[in-house]
Amino acid sequence: RAVCRECGREPQWAERVNLQRVRDHFIFSVESTGAMPPERLVRDALQVLKQKALDTAQLLKDTLAQNEEGVMEEGNDEE
């Protein structure tokens, strides 16, 4: 958990603070030596992540196609 929940335990704060999750929001921190600005680090990291996701999707597609071909060939052997 990235959020301190102590403020929800104090009666005077419990009425004023509502901590809950938001499905499409993420809290993270970026650490750098200072050689690159954090915005560039995040942008470059997202590009790498995107390419890895595309590569994985293509690999899955290729694997499924090969499996389907194998099943079709096995079906033809029975005739």
C-alpha positions in Angstrom: 0.0 0.0 0.0 1.4 3.3 -1.0 -0.8 5.5 1.1 -0.4 6.1 4.8 -3.6 5.1 6.6 -2.8 6.7 9.9 -5.0 9.7 9.1 -8.0 7.5 8.9 -7.5 6.3 12.5 -7.6 9.7 14.1 -11.2 10.7 14.8 -10.8 14.3 13.7 -9.3 13.2 10.4 -11.5 10.2 9.7 -14.5 12.5 9.0 -12.4 14.6 6.6 -10.3 12.1 4.7 -11.7 9.3 2.5 -9.1 6.8 1.3 -10.2 4.5 -1.4 -8.8 2.8 -4.5 -9.3 4.2 -8.0 -9.1 1.4 -10.6 -7.3 3.2 -13.3 -4.9 5.3 -11.2 -1.4 4.3 -10.1 0.9 6.0 -7.7 4.6 5.4 -8.2 7.8 7.2 -7.8 10.7 7.6 -10.2 14.3 7.7 -9.0 17.1 9.0 -11.2 20.7 9.9 -10.9 19.7 13.2 -12.5 21.2 12.4 -15.9 17.7 12.2 -17.4 14.6 14.0 -16.3 11.9 11.8 -14.8 9.4 12.6 -17.6 11.8 11.2 -20.1 12.6 8.1 -18.0 8.8 7.3 -17.7 8.2 8.0 -21.4 11.1 5.7 -22.5 10.1 3.0 -20.0 6.6 3.0 -21.4 7.9 2.7 -24.9 10.0 -0.4 -23.8 6.9 -1.8 -22.0 4.7 -1.2 -25.1 7.2 -3.0 -27.4 7.5 -5.9 -25.0 3.7 -6.2 -24.9 3.5 -6.1 -28.7 6.3 -8.8 -29.0 4.5 -11.0 -26.5 1.2 -10.6 -28.3 2.8 -11.6 -31.6 4.5 -14.6 -30.0 1.2 -15.7 -28.6 -0.5 -15.3 -32.0 2.3 -17.3 -33.8 2.1 -20.0 -31.2 -1.7 -20.3 -31.5 -1.4 -20.4 -35.3 1.2 -23.2 -35.1 -1.0 -25.2 -32.7 -4.0 -24.8 -34.9 -1.9 -26.0 -37.9 -0.8 -29.0 -35.9 -4.3 -29.9 -34.9 -5.4 -29.6 -38.6 -2.6 -31.9 -39.7 -3.4 -34.5 -37.1 -7.0 -34.5 -38.3 -5.9 -35.1 -41.9 -3.8 -38.1 -40.8 -6.9 -40.0 -39.6 -8.4 -40.2 -43.1 
